[in-house]
């Protein structure tokens, strides 16, 4: 009978310990998630009148938010709320800017235009819809190649500094078939 009492006591202690550990874990997880959510909400900016939407992609664009999450890398855990925009969010921003009276136009920073030609083509369709609202699109670059010139042709005005250091390299496309 003594063994039965000790076994029951051990079972109750172990069960209670496991329950307490899970409760503490869920409390910490809830605090962590609420902190990330609060950081994202507090980063919202107030848009002033006659503002421009600046499109600059020095780190490229991800197709979805899941492309950016690396669960095995804990060194960037504090930066998880500072993720870059996804391609869909950029398209949404352009569409929202076309309906926002505070947005005067779009500025394309072509010096940091590191996205694929497919994304550029899809962005250009959104920029064409944006131009139908009567708002202007300006493109700026110190040097242009065919990859960022593809985005610049949809701008109302392309601005480059008048110096010898600016360049325009349009090599064209070609194909060759080996025999």
C-alpha positions in Angstrom: 0.0 0.0 0.0 2.9 2.3 0.8 4.3 1.9 -2.8 0.9 2.8 -4.2 0.8 6.0 -2.2 4.3 7.0 -3.3 3.5 6.1 -6.9 0.4 8.2 -6.8 2.3 11.1 -5.2 5.0 10.9 -7.9 2.4 10.9 -10.7 0.6 13.9 -9.3 3.9 15.9 -8.8 5.0 15.0 -12.4 1.7 15.9 -13.9 1.5 19.2 -12.0 5.1 20.1 -13.1 4.3 19.4 -16.7 1.2 21.5 -16.5 3.1 24.4 -14.9 5.9 24.3 -17.5 3.3 24.4 -20.4 1.5 27.3 -18.8 4.7 29.3 -18.4 5.7 28.4 -22.0 2.4 29.7 -23.4 2.6 32.9 -21.3 6.0 33.6 -22.8 4.8 32.8 -26.3 1.8 35.1 -25.9 4.1 37.9 -24.7 6.5 37.4 -27.6 3.7 37.4 -30.2 2.0 40.5 -28.7 5.4 42.3 -28.7 5.8 41.6 -32.4 2.3 42.7 -33.2 2.7 45.9 -31.2 6.0 46.7 -33.0 4.3 46.3 -36.3 1.3 48.5 -35.3 3.6 51.2 -33.8 5.6 51.5 -37.0 2.6 52.8 -39.0 3.4 56.2 -40.4 1.2 59.3 -40.9 1.1 60.3 -44.5 1.4 64.1 -45.1 -0.1 65.9 -48.0 1.8 65.9 -51.3 3.8 62.8 -50.4 5.5 60.4 -52.8 5.5 56.6 -52.6 9.2 55.7 -53.0 9.9 52.3 -54.6 13.3 51.1 -53.7 14.3 47.4 -53.5 18.0 47.1 -52.5 17.4 43.6 -51.1 15.1 42.4 -53.8 11.5 41.3 -53.2 10.2 38.1 -51.7 7.2 36.5 -53.2 5.7 35.7 -49.8 6.4 36.3 -46.1 7.3 32.6 -45.6 10.3 33.0 -47.8 11.9 35.3 -45.2 11.5 33.1 -42.1 14.5 31.0 -41.0 13.5 29.1 -37.9 17.0 27.6 -37.5 18.7 31.0 -37.3 18.2 32.5 -33.9 20.6 35.3 -34.3 18.0 37.4 -36.2 15.2 36.7 -33.8 15.0 40.3 -32.7 14.6 41.5 -36.3 11.7 39.2 -37.1 9.3 42.1 -36.9 11.5 44.1 -39.3 10.9 42.0 -42.3 10.9 43.4 -45.8 7.8 43.9 -47.9 6.5 41.1 -50.1 5.7 41.6 -53.7 2.0 41.5 -53.1 2.3 44.2 -50.4 4.1 46.4 -52.8 1.3 45.9 -55.4 -1.3 46.7 -52.7 0.7 49.9 -51.8 0.6 51.1 -55.4 -3.1 50.5 -55.6 -3.8 52.2 -52.3 -1.6 55.2 -53.3 -3.6 55.6 -56.5 -6.7 56.1 -54.4 -5.1 58.3 -51.7 -5.4 62.0 -52.2 -2.3 62.7 -50.0 0.0 60.8 -52.4 1.1 63.0 -55.2 3.1 60.4 -57.2 5.7 57.6 -57.2 9.4 57.9 -57.1 11.4 55.0 -58.5 14.9 54.6 -57.0 16.5 52.7 -59.8 20.0 52.6 -58.2 18.6 50.1 -55.7 16.3 48.2 -58.1 17.3 44.6 -57.4 14.3 42.7 -58.6 13.6 40.3 -61.4 12.3 41.4 -64.8 9.1 39.4 -64.2 8.4 41.4 -61.0 9.3 44.6 -62.9 6.8 43.8 -65.6 4.0 43.1 -63.1 4.9 46.3 -61.2 4.7 48.2 -64.5 1.1 47.1 -65.0 0.3 48.5 -61.6 2.1 51.7 -62.4 0.1 52.1 -65.6 -3.1 51.9 -63.6 -1.6 54.4 -61.2 -0.9 56.8 -64.1 -4.6 56.7 -65.1 -5.4 58.6 -62.0 -3.4 61.6 -63.3 -0.6 61.3 -60.8 3.0 61.4 -61.9 5.8 58.7 -61.7 9.4 59.9 -61.6 12.5 57.6 -62.0 16.0 58.5 -60.6 19.2 56.7 -61.3 23.0 57.4 -61.5 23.4 54.6 -63.9 20.9 52.6 -65.9 21.0 49.1 -67.4 18.4 47.2 -69.2 17.0 45.7 -66.0 16.1 49.0 -64.3 15.4 50.8 -67.6 12.5 48.4 -68.0 10.9 50.0 -64.9 12.0 53.6 -66.0 10.1 53.5 -69.3 6.8 53.7 -67.3 7.8 56.9 -65.6 6.7 60.3 -66.8 10.2 61.6 -66.3 13.6 60.0 -65.9 16.1 62.0 -63.9 19.9 61.4 -64.1 22.7 63.6 -62.9 24.4 65.6 -65.7 27.8 64.2 -65.2 30.3 61.9 -66.7 29.8 59.4 -63.8 26.2 58.6 -64.9 25.8 55.9 -67.5 23.2 54.3 -69.7 24.1 50.7 -70.8 21.5 49.1 -73.0 23.1 46.1 -74.5 20.0 44.5 -75.9 18.9 40.9 -75.9 20.2 38.2 -78.1 20.1 34.5 -78.6 22.4 32.0 -80.2 21.7 28.3 -80.9 24.7 26.0 -80.7 24.8 23.2 -83.3 
